[in-house]
Amino acid sequence: MIRVTQNTEMDEATRAALASGRAQPGLRLFLDTLMEMRGISEAEGDALAGASLETETPAEMSASALDMVLAAIERGGARAVRKPVYPELGGLPVVLREAMLDAEARRSWKTIGPGIRSLDLAMANGAKAEIIRLEAGQAVPRHTHKGRELTLCVYGEYSDGVGTYGPGDFSVTVETDRHQPKAHAGGPAYALAVTDAGLRFEGLLGALQKLIGQ
């Protein structure tokens, strides 16, 4: 069964990995976006990070570290204002919006089916992270999974036969879970999906998937 949760608690290993920067980029993006959407305060985040970092071994910094940071800040301040391809995504959490804008600067949104588009966020070293866009009333073909999938609704609403999701709601699916996300009729829906393996489609798509060996 797909598990939907409103819980914002994280286990100690995840906290330490996030605070020290060891978490896979895709997972960190998912959790940072979720925390901002759930309204976890900066003070709470600082306290969580500080407690975790107390167990970390200090690292040496180069003599030019401060100059490098100041130069990066100066470059960032001079950056031109960027606008997303889809204006409704201008209000996304900052961390996700920046990742999306960076991805849009490198590549286009890809059509993966009727009324379905995706933007690969190209997170290195680990799980794949992408934003999925469903047109109003459009559904993803029914499928299961080859591994784990974390899906966070970031705009609009959709249902998948198990639950209904609005901004800030998420699901965790594993290999035995079967679902078919469908955007509500009121407008498009967007989700941040982080997967460590591919999908297994049913019906004609599933047969084609087996034929080409995916």
C-alpha positions, 0 to 999 in steps of 0.5 A: 500500500502507498503510504501517505504521511504528514510527519516531519520527523526524520531519523538520526541518520538522515538528519546527520547526512543532511546536516553534513551534506552527505545525503544524495542530492535528489533526496536532499532536494526532496527533503529541503523542498518538503521542509519548506512547504511544511513550514519548518522554521529556520531556527528549527532547521539550524538546531537540527543541523547544529545537533547533528554536526556536533558529531562530525569531524572538523575539516580543514579549510583552505586559506582562500575559502573566504575569498571564494565565498565572497566571489560566489556571492558577488556572482550570484547577486549579478545574476539576471532574473530568470523566469520558469517556462510555466509561470505557475511554478514561480512560487515554488520553494526556493531550493526547488525553483533554483534547481528547476531554473538551472535545469531549464537553462540546460534542457527543455521539458520533455513530452513523455505521453499525451498531456504529460511532460517531465523535466530532468533535474540532473541530480548527480550521484544517486537517485533520479529527480524530475518534475512531472507535469500533468495536464488537467484530467490527464493520467500517467499510465498505470504502473508499479516500480522497480525500486522506491519512488518518493513523490511530492505534490508541489502544485495543483492536485492529483489522485492515484486511486489510493489517496488525493494529494495537494501541495506538500503531500507526498507518497512513498511507493515500493516495488509492490505498489500499483497506482495511476496518478491523475490530475484533477480537472481544475488545472495542471498538477506538478510533482517532484519525483525521486526514484532509485529505479525505473517504472514497470508499466502495464498493458501495451506500454508494459509489453513494449517495455519488455520488448525493448528490454527496459 
